[in-house]
Amino acid sequence: MPLDAWADDDDYKRAIGDIIVPAVADFNPQMILVSSGYDSHQRDPLGGMSMTTEGYRDLMRSLLGLARGACDGKLAVVLEGGYDLKAMRDCSEAQLEEMVIG
């Protein structure tokens, strides 16, 4: 899903709604697999994007809702990485919190 450089939380949210949600509805998956990397976090020195930790939290919330609606909540997440350890820690924690309470 190509996005312009410095895309932020709202850009990602819009892309999820405009591209991912319809694709999942068309595909009707048995499970959603998330490769969760944090290269697009605003602190990442190489990614060139502007996602925030709260944006990652919201993204996980959206993906969990999508999984509940499309494939009985079956969602697996694989930690991929990023180049800022604080961003990686904070985003991983935010996403795990959503998975536990969501």
Protein Blocks (a to p, Z undefined) as FASTA:
>chain_A
ZZdehiafklmmmmmmmmmmmmmmmnopabdcddddfklpmklmklopabdfklmmmmmm
mmmmmmmmmngopacdddfbdjbfklmmmmmmmmmmmmmmZZ
